[in-house]
């Protein structure tokens, strides 16, 4: 063992001893402090708080004896810069703390040196002489106040309160899902993203330069660093549609602004991809990208840009791009009218482009075929026409959607709803827009296939098992469409209850969570490059530890917690094991979280109703 290795072990021992003393000192206090992971220069853990009486709004401060950077998700940090004192306030979804139940507040600390900082929590010092600590309730500033809801153009106004009487805290998981998309961001990151996910920084700032244009921004697809626009646009569609349908849930629980910001991150990029008579559909080559295990911030490999044109068409990705832009135009119509108009203009142009020059994008861009090959494009065009009808009120688009529905035989029972298959979504959309019985029957047939007794098999513990790769996403997507149908009056009770059973499976009903950083025994080794690399504090300008293939096979949890990520999922026997190298079961993806997050919003909408 060399000297550096010996010093590292000694440092780790110091950290472990300090944490042990902290835990012992707090044994009789009103706050319990538990470490999840530690490393030289940082740690992640949870405050478990038990107040002396029930709270309806709370706040406290933490003061450290040295400068640290803190990430915390179940509280709002009032001061965002690196500091010694952090004033923490409750989130909109968790103002109530019970004196009979410990409430967990997860956090990550980063600091320089190998000495764990000591700190005070209210008036108690975390050390050998720590007195009993309680969190004093603040009854003067309740957070769950009634709000007037400002709706998109196609919805009506309402007054709602965030109802938190559900088995799982849906709003907490939604917030963490939004945080996952922050971790997926490419390009020049705003300060807010760097504060929320400090192990991420600017990346891929030269995207598009091979074509002389700016294609920065958007989301990386999954655990890698390619920007595949087909699933990315689909993800933006599903997230935006969920906000459109379940806006009350987002707004009443204080999540609307963050959710809209994430949709806009995607649509800003998609607008850059539309070049008049050419649509860029991918940045990065999956074959090249997958030869490297390196942080996106430190990429040096080639990142070519690929487009579809009239002579090399891509109606499928054009349809999804149009849908994403059309939905966003509705969402931002009141908030930012100029941006909304830009989105709608581009959405109509891209739709005409995709409809006039027909073909599958993966035939025109063969490098995409193995990763996200398309099976057809009529469903994407029909979906885009339906959303354009919603955005414009122009019946021509509705008639077009109906025509494409017939042309593509979209009324038959689809295999699933996914990034490649939108038939089931079109069925729900056309029923919403027309209330015609034929579309309702198609929706019911799709749901019947996924519900118990249908054609989709089940695991012993109750998960609809459509396919091993992305099994949780198929169930979440079907749950979302069931909730959409229920909101529009179709078999409301049975569809909501079934959707709840599927999402609750993912949240922990089997004894484990499948969402990183949430619930009991969550996955902790997601197949995700950035999350697996040693922590790098970009804001302090220090050199980053090396990251390479050894980090793929390194033992233990990922150093950076990829909060909110829904991973692939278990096998048909409900078996799952943390294995970073298994990308089928352990990898997250943008499209996985999209259906999952929107289904959570749907369940939140129905809390207290069904």
Secondary structure as a PSIPRED ss2 file (coil, helix, strand):
# PSIPRED VFORMAT (PSIPRED V4.0)

   1 X C   1.000  0.000  0.000
   2 X C   1.000  0.000  0.000
   3 X H   0.000  1.000  0.000
   4 X H   0.000  1.000  0.000
   5 X H   0.000  1.000  0.000
   6 X H   0.000  1.000  0.000
   7 X H   0.000  1.000  0.000
   8 X H   0.000  1.000  0.000
   9 X H   0.000  1.000  0.000
  10 X H   0.000  1.000  0.000
  11 X H   0.000  1.000  0.000
  12 X H   0.000  1.000  0.000
  13 X H   0.000  1.000  0.000
  14 X H   0.000  1.000  0.000
  15 X H   0.000  1.000  0.000
  16 X H   0.000  1.000  0.000
  17 X H   0.000  1.000  0.000
  18 X H   0.000  1.000  0.000
  19 X H   0.000  1.000  0.000
  20 X H   0.000  1.000  0.000
  21 X H   0.000  1.000  0.000
  22 X H   0.000  1.000  0.000
  23 X H   0.000  1.000  0.000
  24 X H   0.000  1.000  0.000
  25 X H   0.000  1.000  0.000
  26 X C   1.000  0.000  0.000
  27 X C   1.000  0.000  0.000
  28 X C   1.000  0.000  0.000
  29 X C   1.000  0.000  0.000
  30 X C   1.000  0.000  0.000
  31 X E   0.000  0.000  1.000
  32 X E   0.000  0.000  1.000
  33 X E   0.000  0.000  1.000
  34 X E   0.000  0.000  1.000
  35 X E   0.000  0.000  1.000
  36 X E   0.000  0.000  1.000
  37 X E   0.000  0.000  1.000
  38 X E   0.000  0.000  1.000
  39 X E   0.000  0.000  1.000
  40 X C   1.000  0.000  0.000
  41 X C   1.000  0.000  0.000
  42 X E   0.000  0.000  1.000
  43 X E   0.000  0.000  1.000
  44 X E   0.000  0.000  1.000
  45 X E   0.000  0.000  1.000
  46 X E   0.000  0.000  1.000
  47 X E   0.000  0.000  1.000
  48 X E   0.000  0.000  1.000
  49 X E   0.000  0.000  1.000
  50 X C   1.000  0.000  0.000
  51 X C   1.000  0.000  0.000
  52 X C   1.000  0.000  0.000
  53 X C   1.000  0.000  0.000
  54 X C   1.000  0.000  0.000
  55 X C   1.000  0.000  0.000
  56 X C   1.000  0.000  0.000
  57 X C   1.000  0.000  0.000
  58 X C   1.000  0.000  0.000
  59 X E   0.000  0.000  1.000
  60 X E   0.000  0.000  1.000
  61 X E   0.000  0.000  1.000
  62 X E   0.000  0.000  1.000
  63 X E   0.000  0.000  1.000
  64 X E   0.000  0.000  1.000
  65 X E   0.000  0.000  1.000
  66 X E   0.000  0.000  1.000
  67 X E   0.000  0.000  1.000
  68 X E   0.000  0.000  1.000
  69 X E   0.000  0.000  1.000
  70 X E   0.000  0.000  1.000
  71 X E   0.000  0.000  1.000
  72 X E   0.000  0.000  1.000
  73 X C   1.000  0.000  0.000
  74 X C   1.000  0.000  0.000
  75 X E   0.000  0.000  1.000
  76 X E   0.000  0.000  1.000
  77 X E   0.000  0.000  1.000
  78 X C   1.000  0.000  0.000
  79 X C   1.000  0.000  0.000
  80 X C   1.000  0.000  0.000
  81 X C   1.000  0.000  0.000
  82 X C   1.000  0.000  0.000
  83 X E   0.000  0.000  1.000
  84 X E   0.000  0.000  1.000
  85 X E   0.000  0.000  1.000
  86 X E   0.000  0.000  1.000
  87 X E   0.000  0.000  1.000
  88 X E   0.000  0.000  1.000
  89 X E   0.000  0.000  1.000
  90 X E   0.000  0.000  1.000
  91 X C   1.000  0.000  0.000
  92 X C   1.000  0.000  0.000
  93 X C   1.000  0.000  0.000
  94 X C   1.000  0.000  0.000
  95 X C   1.000  0.000  0.000
  96 X C   1.000  0.000  0.000
  97 X C   1.000  0.000  0.000
  98 X C   1.000  0.000  0.000
  99 X C   1.000  0.000  0.000
 100 X C   1.000  0.000  0.000
 101 X C   1.000  0.000  0.000
 102 X C   1.000  0.000  0.000
 103 X E   0.000  0.000  1.000
 104 X E   0.000  0.000  1.000
 105 X E   0.000  0.000  1.000
 106 X E   0.000  0.000  1.000
 107 X E   0.000  0.000  1.000
 108 X E   0.000  0.000  1.000
 109 X E   0.000  0.000  1.000
 110 X E   0.000  0.000  1.000
 111 X C   1.000  0.000  0.000
 112 X C   1.000  0.000  0.000
 113 X C   1.000  0.000  0.000
 114 X C   1.000  0.000  0.000
 115 X C   1.000  0.000  0.000
 116 X C   1.000  0.000  0.000
 117 X C   1.000  0.000  0.000
 118 X C   1.000  0.000  0.000
 119 X E   0.000  0.000  1.000
 120 X E   0.000  0.000  1.000
 121 X E   0.000  0.000  1.000
 122 X C   1.000  0.000  0.000
 123 X C   1.000  0.000  0.000
 124 X E   0.000  0.000  1.000
 125 X E   0.000  0.000  1.000
 126 X C   1.000  0.000  0.000
 127 X C   1.000  0.000  0.000
 128 X C   1.000  0.000  0.000
 129 X C   1.000  0.000  0.000
 130 X C   1.000  0.000  0.000
 131 X C   1.000  0.000  0.000
 132 X C   1.000  0.000  0.000
 133 X C   1.000  0.000  0.000
 134 X C   1.000  0.000  0.000
 135 X C   1.000  0.000  0.000
 136 X C   1.000  0.000  0.000
 137 X C   1.000  0.000  0.000
 138 X C   1.000  0.000  0.000
 139 X C   1.000  0.000  0.000
 140 X C   1.000  0.000  0.000
 141 X C   1.000  0.000  0.000
 142 X C   1.000  0.000  0.000
 143 X C   1.000  0.000  0.000
 144 X C   1.000  0.000  0.000
 145 X C   1.000  0.000  0.000
 146 X C   1.000  0.000  0.000
 147 X E   0.000  0.000  1.000
 148 X E   0.000  0.000  1.000
 149 X C   1.000  0.000  0.000
 150 X C   1.000  0.000  0.000
 151 X C   1.000  0.000  0.000
 152 X C   1.000  0.000  0.000
 153 X C   1.000  0.000  0.000
 154 X C   1.000  0.000  0.000
 155 X C   1.000  0.000  0.000
 156 X C   1.000  0.000  0.000
 157 X C   1.000  0.000  0.000
 158 X C   1.000  0.000  0.000
 159 X E   0.000  0.000  1.000
 160 X E   0.000  0.000  1.000
 161 X C   1.000  0.000  0.000
 162 X C   1.000  0.000  0.000
 163 X C   1.000  0.000  0.000
 164 X C   1.000  0.000  0.000
 165 X C   1.000  0.000  0.000
 166 X C   1.000  0.000  0.000
 167 X C   1.000  0.000  0.000
 168 X C   1.000  0.000  0.000
 169 X C   1.000  0.000  0.000
 170 X H   0.000  1.000  0.000
 171 X H   0.000  1.000  0.000
 172 X H   0.000  1.000  0.000
 173 X H   0.000  1.000  0.000
 174 X H   0.000  1.000  0.000
 175 X H   0.000  1.000  0.000
 176 X H   0.000  1.000  0.000
 177 X H   0.000  1.000  0.000
 178 X H   0.000  1.000  0.000
 179 X H   0.000  1.000  0.000
 180 X H   0.000  1.000  0.000
 181 X H   0.000  1.000  0.000
 182 X H   0.000  1.000  0.000
 183 X H   0.000  1.000  0.000
 184 X C   1.000  0.000  0.000
 185 X E   0.000  0.000  1.000
 186 X C   1.000  0.000  0.000
 187 X E   0.000  0.000  1.000
 188 X C   1.000  0.000  0.000
 189 X C   1.000  0.000  0.000
 190 X C   1.000  0.000  0.000
 191 X H   0.000  1.000  0.000
 192 X H   0.000  1.000  0.000
 193 X H   0.000  1.000  0.000
 194 X H   0.000  1.000  0.000
 195 X H   0.000  1.000  0.000
 196 X H   0.000  1.000  0.000
 197 X C   1.000  0.000  0.000
 198 X C   1.000  0.000  0.000
 199 X C   1.000  0.000  0.000
 200 X C   1.000  0.000  0.000
 201 X C   1.000  0.000  0.000
 202 X C   1.000  0.000  0.000
 203 X E   0.000  0.000  1.000
 204 X C   1.000  0.000  0.000
 205 X C   1.000  0.000  0.000
 206 X C   1.000  0.000  0.000
 207 X C   1.000  0.000  0.000
 208 X C   1.000  0.000  0.000
 209 X H   0.000  1.000  0.000
 210 X H   0.000  1.000  0.000
 211 X H   0.000  1.000  0.000
 212 X C   1.000  0.000  0.000
 213 X C   1.000  0.000  0.000
 214 X C   1.000  0.000  0.000
 215 X C   1.000  0.000  0.000
 216 X C   1.000  0.000  0.000
 217 X C   1.000  0.000  0.000
 218 X C   1.000  0.000  0.000
 219 X E   0.000  0.000  1.000
 220 X C   1.000  0.000  0.000
 221 X C   1.000  0.000  0.000
 222 X C   1.000  0.000  0.000
 223 X C   1.000  0.000  0.000
 224 X C   1.000  0.000  0.000
 225 X C   1.000  0.000  0.000
 226 X C   1.000  0.000  0.000
 227 X E   0.000  0.000  1.000
 228 X E   0.000  0.000  1.000
 229 X H   0.000  1.000  0.000
 230 X H   0.000  1.000  0.000
 231 X H   0.000  1.000  0.000
 232 X H   0.000  1.000  0.000
 233 X H   0.000  1.000  0.000
 234 X H   0.000  1.000  0.000
 235 X H   0.000  1.000  0.000
 236 X H   0.000  1.000  0.000
 237 X H   0.000  1.000  0.000
 238 X H   0.000  1.000  0.000
 239 X H   0.000  1.000  0.000
 240 X H   0.000  1.000  0.000
 241 X H   0.000  1.000  0.000
 242 X H   0.000  1.000  0.000
 243 X H   0.000  1.000  0.000
 244 X H   0.000  1.000  0.000
 245 X H   0.000  1.000  0.000
 246 X C   1.000  0.000  0.000
 247 X H   0.000  1.000  0.000
 248 X H   0.000  1.000  0.000
 249 X H   0.000  1.000  0.000
 250 X H   0.000  1.000  0.000
 251 X H   0.000  1.000  0.000
 252 X H   0.000  1.000  0.000
 253 X C   1.000  0.000  0.000
 254 X C   1.000  0.000  0.000
 255 X C   1.000  0.000  0.000
 256 X H   0.000  1.000  0.000
 257 X H   0.000  1.000  0.000
 258 X H   0.000  1.000  0.000
 259 X H   0.000  1.000  0.000
 260 X H   0.000  1.000  0.000
 261 X H   0.000  1.000  0.000
 262 X H   0.000  1.000  0.000
 263 X H   0.000  1.000  0.000
 264 X H   0.000  1.000  0.000
 265 X H   0.000  1.000  0.000
 266 X H   0.000  1.000  0.000
 267 X H   0.000  1.000  0.000
 268 X H   0.000  1.000  0.000
 269 X H   0.000  1.000  0.000
 270 X H   0.000  1.000  0.000
 271 X H   0.000  1.000  0.000
 272 X H   0.000  1.000  0.000
 273 X H   0.000  1.000  0.000
 274 X E   0.000  0.000  1.000
 275 X C   1.000  0.000  0.000
 276 X C   1.000  0.000  0.000
 277 X C   1.000  0.000  0.000
 278 X E   0.000  0.000  1.000
 279 X E   0.000  0.000  1.000
 280 X E   0.000  0.000  1.000
 281 X E   0.000  0.000  1.000
 282 X E   0.000  0.000  1.000
 283 X E   0.000  0.000  1.000
 284 X C   1.000  0.000  0.000
 285 X C   1.000  0.000  0.000
 286 X H   0.000  1.000  0.000
 287 X H   0.000  1.000  0.000
 288 X H   0.000  1.000  0.000
 289 X H   0.000  1.000  0.000
 290 X C   1.000  0.000  0.000
 291 X C   1.000  0.000  0.000
 292 X C   1.000  0.000  0.000
 293 X C   1.000  0.000  0.000
 294 X C   1.000  0.000  0.000
 295 X C   1.000  0.000  0.000
 296 X H   0.000  1.000  0.000
 297 X H   0.000  1.000  0.000
 298 X H   0.000  1.000  0.000
 299 X C   1.000  0.000  0.000
 300 X C   1.000  0.000  0.000
 301 X C   1.000  0.000  0.000
 302 X C   1.000  0.000  0.000
 303 X C   1.000  0.000  0.000
 304 X C   1.000  0.000  0.000
 305 X E   0.000  0.000  1.000
 306 X E   0.000  0.000  1.000
 307 X E   0.000  0.000  1.000
 308 X E   0.000  0.000  1.000
 309 X E   0.000  0.000  1.000
 310 X C   1.000  0.000  0.000
 311 X C   1.000  0.000  0.000
 312 X C   1.000  0.000  0.000
 313 X C   1.000  0.000  0.000
 314 X C   1.000  0.000  0.000
 315 X H   0.000  1.000  0.000
 316 X H   0.000  1.000  0.000
 317 X H   0.000  1.000  0.000
 318 X H   0.000  1.000  0.000
 319 X H   0.000  1.000  0.000
 320 X H   0.000  1.000  0.000
 321 X H   0.000  1.000  0.000
 322 X H   0.000  1.000  0.000
 323 X H   0.000  1.000  0.000
 324 X H   0.000  1.000  0.000
 325 X H   0.000  1.000  0.000
 326 X H   0.000  1.000  0.000
 327 X H   0.000  1.000  0.000
 328 X H   0.000  1.000  0.000
 329 X H   0.000  1.000  0.000
 330 X H   0.000  1.000  0.000
 331 X H   0.000  1.000  0.000
 332 X C   1.000  0.000  0.000
 333 X C   1.000  0.000  0.000
 334 X C   1.000  0.000  0.000
 335 X C   1.000  0.000  0.000
 336 X C   1.000  0.000  0.000
 337 X H   0.000  1.000  0.000
 338 X H   0.000  1.000  0.000
 339 X H   0.000  1.000  0.000
 340 X H   0.000  1.000  0.000
 341 X H   0.000  1.000  0.000
 342 X H   0.000  1.000  0.000
 343 X H   0.000  1.000  0.000
 344 X H   0.000  1.000  0.000
 345 X H   0.000  1.000  0.000
 346 X H   0.000  1.000  0.000
 347 X H   0.000  1.000  0.000
 348 X H   0.000  1.000  0.000
 349 X H   0.000  1.000  0.000
 350 X H   0.000  1.000  0.000
 351 X H   0.000  1.000  0.000
 352 X H   0.000  1.000  0.000
 353 X H   0.000  1.000  0.000
 354 X H   0.000  1.000  0.000
 355 X H   0.000  1.000  0.000
 356 X H   0.000  1.000  0.000
 357 X C   1.000  0.000  0.000
 358 X C   1.000  0.000  0.000
 359 X C   1.000  0.000  0.000
 360 X C   1.000  0.000  0.000
 361 X H   0.000  1.000  0.000
 362 X H   0.000  1.000  0.000
 363 X H   0.000  1.000  0.000
 364 X H   0.000  1.000  0.000
 365 X C   1.000  0.000  0.000
 366 X H   0.000  1.000  0.000
 367 X H   0.000  1.000  0.000
 368 X H   0.000  1.000  0.000
 369 X H   0.000  1.000  0.000
 370 X H   0.000  1.000  0.000
 371 X H   0.000  1.000  0.000
 372 X H   0.000  1.000  0.000
 373 X C   1.000  0.000  0.000
 374 X C   1.000  0.000  0.000
 375 X C   1.000  0.000  0.000
 376 X C   1.000  0.000  0.000
 377 X C   1.000  0.000  0.000
 378 X H   0.000  1.000  0.000
 379 X H   0.000  1.000  0.000
 380 X H   0.000  1.000  0.000
 381 X H   0.000  1.000  0.000
 382 X H   0.000  1.000  0.000
 383 X H   0.000  1.000  0.000
 384 X H   0.000  1.000  0.000
 385 X H   0.000  1.000  0.000
 386 X H   0.000  1.000  0.000
 387 X H   0.000  1.000  0.000
 388 X H   0.000  1.000  0.000
 389 X H   0.000  1.000  0.000
 390 X H   0.000  1.000  0.000
 391 X H   0.000  1.000  0.000
 392 X H   0.000  1.000  0.000
 393 X C   1.000  0.000  0.000
 394 X C   1.000  0.000  0.000
 395 X H   0.000  1.000  0.000
 396 X H   0.000  1.000  0.000
 397 X H   0.000  1.000  0.000
 398 X H   0.000  1.000  0.000
 399 X H   0.000  1.000  0.000
 400 X H   0.000  1.000  0.000
 401 X H   0.000  1.000  0.000
 402 X H   0.000  1.000  0.000
 403 X H   0.000  1.000  0.000
 404 X H   0.000  1.000  0.000
 405 X H   0.000  1.000  0.000
 406 X H   0.000  1.000  0.000
 407 X H   0.000  1.000  0.000
 408 X C   1.000  0.000  0.000
 409 X C   1.000  0.000  0.000
 410 X C   1.000  0.000  0.000
 411 X C   1.000  0.000  0.000
 412 X C   1.000  0.000  0.000
 413 X C   1.000  0.000  0.000
 414 X C   1.000  0.000  0.000
 415 X C   1.000  0.000  0.000
 416 X C   1.000  0.000  0.000
 417 X C   1.000  0.000  0.000
 418 X C   1.000  0.000  0.000
 419 X C   1.000  0.000  0.000
 420 X C   1.000  0.000  0.000
 421 X C   1.000  0.000  0.000
 422 X C   1.000  0.000  0.000
 423 X H   0.000  1.000  0.000
 424 X H   0.000  1.000  0.000
 425 X H   0.000  1.000  0.000
 426 X H   0.000  1.000  0.000
 427 X H   0.000  1.000  0.000
 428 X H   0.000  1.000  0.000
 429 X H   0.000  1.000  0.000
 430 X H   0.000  1.000  0.000
 431 X H   0.000  1.000  0.000
 432 X H   0.000  1.000  0.000
 433 X H   0.000  1.000  0.000
 434 X H   0.000  1.000  0.000
 435 X C   1.000  0.000  0.000
 436 X C   1.000  0.000  0.000
 437 X H   0.000  1.000  0.000
 438 X H   0.000  1.000  0.000
 439 X H   0.000  1.000  0.000
 440 X H   0.000  1.000  0.000
 441 X H   0.000  1.000  0.000
 442 X H   0.000  1.000  0.000
 443 X H   0.000  1.000  0.000
 444 X H   0.000  1.000  0.000
 445 X H   0.000  1.000  0.000
 446 X H   0.000  1.000  0.000
 447 X H   0.000  1.000  0.000
 448 X H   0.000  1.000  0.000
 449 X H   0.000  1.000  0.000
 450 X H   0.000  1.000  0.000
 451 X C   1.000  0.000  0.000
 452 X C   1.000  0.000  0.000
 453 X C   1.000  0.000  0.000
 454 X C   1.000  0.000  0.000
 455 X C   1.000  0.000  0.000
 456 X C   1.000  0.000  0.000
 457 X C   1.000  0.000  0.000
 458 X E   0.000  0.000  1.000
 459 X C   1.000  0.000  0.000
 460 X C   1.000  0.000  0.000
 461 X C   1.000  0.000  0.000
 462 X C   1.000  0.000  0.000
 463 X C   1.000  0.000  0.000
 464 X E   0.000  0.000  1.000
 465 X C   1.000  0.000  0.000
 466 X C   1.000  0.000  0.000
 467 X C   1.000  0.000  0.000
 468 X C   1.000  0.000  0.000
 469 X C   1.000  0.000  0.000
 470 X C   1.000  0.000  0.000
 471 X H   0.000  1.000  0.000
 472 X H   0.000  1.000  0.000
 473 X H   0.000  1.000  0.000
 474 X H   0.000  1.000  0.000
 475 X H   0.000  1.000  0.000
 476 X H   0.000  1.000  0.000
 477 X H   0.000  1.000  0.000
 478 X H   0.000  1.000  0.000
 479 X H   0.000  1.000  0.000
 480 X H   0.000  1.000  0.000
 481 X H   0.000  1.000  0.000
 482 X H   0.000  1.000  0.000
 483 X H   0.000  1.000  0.000
 484 X H   0.000  1.000  0.000
 485 X H   0.000  1.000  0.000
 486 X H   0.000  1.000  0.000
 487 X H   0.000  1.000  0.000
 488 X C   1.000  0.000  0.000
 489 X C   1.000  0.000  0.000
 490 X C   1.000  0.000  0.000
 491 X C   1.000  0.000  0.000
 492 X H   0.000  1.000  0.000
 493 X H   0.000  1.000  0.000
 494 X H   0.000  1.000  0.000
 495 X H   0.000  1.000  0.000
 496 X H   0.000  1.000  0.000
 497 X H   0.000  1.000  0.000
 498 X H   0.000  1.000  0.000
 499 X H   0.000  1.000  0.000
 500 X H   0.000  1.000  0.000
 501 X H   0.000  1.000  0.000
 502 X H   0.000  1.000  0.000
 503 X H   0.000  1.000  0.000
 504 X H   0.000  1.000  0.000
 505 X H   0.000  1.000  0.000
 506 X H   0.000  1.000  0.000
 507 X H   0.000  1.000  0.000
 508 X H   0.000  1.000  0.000
 509 X H   0.000  1.000  0.000
 510 X C   1.000  0.000  0.000
 511 X C   1.000  0.000  0.000
 512 X C   1.000  0.000  0.000
 513 X C   1.000  0.000  0.000
 514 X C   1.000  0.000  0.000
 515 X E   0.000  0.000  1.000
 516 X C   1.000  0.000  0.000
 517 X C   1.000  0.000  0.000
 518 X C   1.000  0.000  0.000
 519 X C   1.000  0.000  0.000
 520 X C   1.000  0.000  0.000
 521 X C   1.000  0.000  0.000
 522 X C   1.000  0.000  0.000
 523 X C   1.000  0.000  0.000
 524 X C   1.000  0.000  0.000
 525 X C   1.000  0.000  0.000
 526 X C   1.000  0.000  0.000
 527 X C   1.000  0.000  0.000
 528 X C   1.000  0.000  0.000
 529 X H   0.000  1.000  0.000
 530 X H   0.000  1.000  0.000
 531 X H   0.000  1.000  0.000
 532 X H   0.000  1.000  0.000
 533 X C   1.000  0.000  0.000
 534 X C   1.000  0.000  0.000
 535 X C   1.000  0.000  0.000
 536 X C   1.000  0.000  0.000
 537 X C   1.000  0.000  0.000
 538 X H   0.000  1.000  0.000
 539 X H   0.000  1.000  0.000
 540 X H   0.000  1.000  0.000
 541 X C   1.000  0.000  0.000
 542 X C   1.000  0.000  0.000
 543 X C   1.000  0.000  0.000
 544 X C   1.000  0.000  0.000
 545 X C   1.000  0.000  0.000
 546 X C   1.000  0.000  0.000
 547 X C   1.000  0.000  0.000
 548 X C   1.000  0.000  0.000
 549 X H   0.000  1.000  0.000
 550 X H   0.000  1.000  0.000
 551 X H   0.000  1.000  0.000
 552 X H   0.000  1.000  0.000
 553 X C   1.000  0.000  0.000
 554 X C   1.000  0.000  0.000
 555 X C   1.000  0.000  0.000
 556 X C   1.000  0.000  0.000
 557 X C   1.000  0.000  0.000
 558 X C   1.000  0.000  0.000
 559 X C   1.000  0.000  0.000
 560 X C   1.000  0.000  0.000
 561 X C   1.000  0.000  0.000
 562 X C   1.000  0.000  0.000
 563 X C   1.000  0.000  0.000
 564 X C   1.000  0.000  0.000
 565 X C   1.000  0.000  0.000
 566 X E   0.000  0.000  1.000
 567 X E   0.000  0.000  1.000
 568 X C   1.000  0.000  0.000
 569 X C   1.000  0.000  0.000
 570 X C   1.000  0.000  0.000
 571 X C   1.000  0.000  0.000
 572 X C   1.000  0.000  0.000
 573 X C   1.000  0.000  0.000
 574 X C   1.000  0.000  0.000
 575 X C   1.000  0.000  0.000
 576 X C   1.000  0.000  0.000
 577 X C   1.000  0.000  0.000
 578 X C   1.000  0.000  0.000
 579 X C   1.000  0.000  0.000
 580 X C   1.000  0.000  0.000
 581 X C   1.000  0.000  0.000
 582 X C   1.000  0.000  0.000
 583 X H   0.000  1.000  0.000
 584 X H   0.000  1.000  0.000
 585 X H   0.000  1.000  0.000
 586 X H   0.000  1.000  0.000
 587 X C   1.000  0.000  0.000
 588 X E   0.000  0.000  1.000
 589 X C   1.000  0.000  0.000
 590 X H   0.000  1.000  0.000
 591 X H   0.000  1.000  0.000
 592 X H   0.000  1.000  0.000
 593 X H   0.000  1.000  0.000
 594 X H   0.000  1.000  0.000
 595 X H   0.000  1.000  0.000
 596 X H   0.000  1.000  0.000
 597 X H   0.000  1.000  0.000
 598 X H   0.000  1.000  0.000
 599 X H   0.000  1.000  0.000
 600 X H   0.000  1.000  0.000
 601 X H   0.000  1.000  0.000
 602 X H   0.000  1.000  0.000
 603 X H   0.000  1.000  0.000
 604 X H   0.000  1.000  0.000
 605 X H   0.000  1.000  0.000
 606 X H   0.000  1.000  0.000
 607 X C   1.000  0.000  0.000
 608 X C   1.000  0.000  0.000
 609 X C   1.000  0.000  0.000
 610 X C   1.000  0.000  0.000
